[in-house]
Amino acid sequence: MRATATELNKHPGKYINQAIKEPVILERSGHPVAVIVSYERYIQLEDAYWGELATSAEKAKKIGKKATLDFLKSDK
């Protein structure tokens, strides 16, 4: 779903509820500038990001496998 910043200001609840179901792309002057996602999806994206960073560091031999696993098991 797409919305303008003006639409978001007029009906915030509508777009927050929609963001729980799917990302809401916010546009300014017809161009995408931000995305609203549910908290659950945000956590999934963040976990994937940090996991990928740890895997890349391990592959680059910047950290060892044990440090990677310890990091992924921690609460960051």
C-alpha positions as CSV (number, residue, x, y, z in Angstrom):
1,M,0.0,0.0,0.0
2,R,1.1,3.5,-0.7
3,A,0.2,6.8,1.0
4,T,1.2,10.4,1.1
5,A,2.5,12.1,4.2
6,T,-0.7,14.2,4.1
7,E,-2.9,11.1,4.1
8,L,-0.9,9.6,7.0
9,N,-1.5,12.8,9.0
10,K,-5.2,12.8,8.3
11,H,-5.7,9.0,9.1
12,P,-2.8,7.7,11.1
13,G,-4.8,4.8,12.6
14,K,-5.7,3.5,9.2
15,Y,-2.1,3.3,8.1
16,I,-0.8,1.9,11.3
17,N,-3.4,-0.9,11.1
18,Q,-2.5,-1.5,7.5
19,A,1.2,-1.7,8.4
20,I,0.4,-4.6,10.7
21,K,-0.7,-6.5,7.5
22,E,1.7,-5.2,4.9
23,P,4.4,-2.5,4.5
24,V,3.0,1.0,3.9
25,I,5.2,3.1,1.5
26,L,5.1,6.8,2.2
27,E,5.5,9.1,-0.7
28,R,6.4,12.8,-1.0
29,S,5.9,14.5,-4.4
30,G,5.2,11.1,-5.9
31,H,8.5,9.5,-4.7
32,P,8.9,6.9,-2.0
33,V,10.6,8.3,1.1
34,A,9.8,6.0,4.0
35,V,8.2,2.7,4.9
36,I,6.0,1.8,7.9
37,V,6.2,-1.8,8.9
38,S,4.8,-3.7,11.9
39,Y,7.1,-4.1,14.9
40,E,7.2,-7.9,14.3
41,R,8.4,-7.4,10.8
42,Y,11.0,-4.8,12.0
43,I,12.4,-7.3,14.4
44,Q,12.6,-9.9,11.7
45,L,14.5,-7.5,9.4
46,E,16.8,-6.4,12.1
47,D,17.6,-10.0,13.1
48,A,18.3,-10.8,9.4
49,Y,20.5,-7.8,9.1
50,W,22.6,-8.6,12.1
51,G,22.8,-12.3,11.2
52,E,24.0,-11.4,7.8
53,L,26.6,-9.0,9.2
54,A,27.9,-11.7,11.6
55,T,28.1,-14.2,8.8
56,S,30.0,-11.8,6.5
57,A,32.4,-11.0,9.3
58,E,33.0,-14.7,10.0
59,K,33.6,-15.4,6.2
60,A,36.0,-12.5,6.1
61,K,37.8,-14.0,9.1
62,K,37.3,-10.9,11.2
63,I,35.7,-13.0,13.9
64,G,35.6,-16.7,14.7
65,K,32.7,-19.1,14.5
66,K,32.3,-19.2,18.3
67,A,32.1,-15.4,18.6
68,T,29.5,-15.3,15.8
69,L,27.4,-17.9,17.5
70,D,27.7,-16.2,20.9
71,F,26.7,-12.9,19.3
72,L,23.7,-14.4,17.6
73,K,22.5,-16.0,20.8
74,S,22.8,-12.7,22.8
75,D,20.2,-10.0,23.0
76,K,22.6,-7.6,21.1
